[in-house]
Amino acid sequence: MIRPPTRRKCRCCKKFFVPDPRTQDRQRYCFQSACRQASKAASQRRWLSKDGNGDHFRGPNEVRRVQLWRQNHPGYWRKKRTSSESTQAVDSQPADPDQSSCNVPRALLGTLQDDCLAQDPAFVGLISMITGCTLQEDIAATARQMLIRGRNILGFVIPETTQTTALPPSS
């Protein structure tokens, strides 16, 4: 036989709520976030007030236990890299000092310090938030593309990117 849902008064906000049927005999706080925080704080106070629990995570034995765990789990706390932040293996190619990139015109090449760091840090942060990437090379490339697009919209001509030779007419 199923019992009808019983209402209970929350110890934090003092409003009536229907407890979860699985834990209705023990649940004293409602589901609101402030009440859940109060429940957690009360639970921690009860646990710490019991004998022996106040110093549970202190002392030389606990320090040694944590040191051993950290030694056995190196890098556990480090943030996992997303695929855009990871590096890719590149075949070794002979360096040509005259050509540093085949994709970007020479006049538009520059270091990140020339392009982005001279800008407002808020601008760099905005690019990072929009693209979801924090790599300096990606931020610099995006900043260059934004600059070119902005100049095109405003009607400025970039001489280095205009075509100097006419295309043959198609027949």
N, C-alpha and C positions, 0 to 999 in steps of 0.2 A: 504494500500500500504506500503510495507516494504522499508525503506530507505536503500540505499547502505551504507556499513560500511565506516565511515569517519576516516581518520587518524589524529592523534593529536601529537604534539611535547611534550615530557616529560619535566617537569620543572626541573628535577634533571639531567638526563643524556643527555638531548637535542636530543634524538633519536625519530624518528616517531614510533608510535604504534597504534594499533586499539583498542579503548576502549571497555569495556564491554557494550553490547547493553542496558543493564538495567540501567546503570548509565553513559552513554556516554556524557550526557550534563554536568555532574559534575566532571568526572574523569580527573585529570590533570597529574597524574603520571603513569608510565608504571608498569608492573608486576614484575620487577626485585626486589630482596630483598633489595638492597641498596636504590632503589627509593621508595619502600614501607616504609622503615624506615624514609626517608626524608619526605614523606607525613605525617606520624604519628607525627613527630617532628613539622612540620609546623602546623598541626591541633591542637596540644597541645598549641603551642605558640599563635595561634589565640584565643583559648578558654580562656587561662590565661590572655590575654590582654583585655578582656571584663570587664566592671565594675562589681565588686562583685564576680568575679570568682577567683581572686587571693588569697582570704582568705577563699575559699569555704570549705576546709577541716581542718580549724584551728579554735581555740576558744573553750571555755568551753562546749558549746552545742554539738559540734562535738565529743569532747572527751567523754562526757557522753553517746552519742549515740553509739560510738564504744564500750565503756565499757559494756553497756547493751547488745549489740549484741554478744559480746564475752561470756558474762555470760549465754546467752540463747543458745549458740552453743559451748559448751565445746569440746575441742579436734578437732575442725574443721581443724586446721592447721597441725595436726599430720599426718604422713605418714601412709597409710593403710597397714596393715600387709598382706603379701602374705600367702598362705596356708602352705608353708614350714616353715615360721617363727612362725606360731601360735602353741600353745601348745595343746596337746591332754590330755583328762582326762584318768588317769590311776587308775585301781583298787588298793586299798591299799593292800600291801603285807607285811608280817612280814620281818623285816630287818635281813639278815644273814651276820654277819661281815666277815665270811670266804669267801663268794662268792659275788663279786660285779657285775659280769656280766656272763651270761651264753653263750654269743656269741663270746667273745674275750678271747683268752688264757691269763692266768694270767700274763705271762711275757710281753705281749704287752700292758697291761693296764697302764695308766698313766694319769696325769692331762694335761689339755691344756697347762698349764704353762711349764710342762716338755717337751711336744712335740713341740708345735707351737711357743710359745713366745720366746723360745730360738733360733728359726730360724729367718731368715731375715724377716722383716715386708713385704717386697716385695713378699716373698714366700707365706705368709699368704694371702696377697691381691690377688695374682695370683690364689690361690685355691678358694677364694671367688668369683672371676670373672668367673672362669671356671664352678664352681658348681652353681653359682647364689644364694648362701646361705651365710648368715653372722653369723649364729649361731656357737658358739665356739665348741659345741660338734660335729657338722657336719664337721667343718674344721679340728678338731683333728682326726676324723675317716678317713677323706679323706687323710690326711697327713700320717697316719699309713698305709693305703692301698697303697699309692704311695711309701712309704719306702719299704714295703714288695715286691711290684712288681719290684722296682728297684734292690733290692738285688737278686731276682730271675733271672732277666735278666742278671745281672753281674755274676751270678753263686755262690753267697754267700749262705751259708746254715744257716738257723735260727734254732738252736737246739730245741727251745721250740715248733716250729710248725711242726717238722718232726714226723712221726708216729713211735712209738717205738714197737708196736705190729704188727705182720704180719697178714694180712687178710687171712681167711680160703680160700682154693682153691675152685672155683666154679665148680660144677659138671654138 
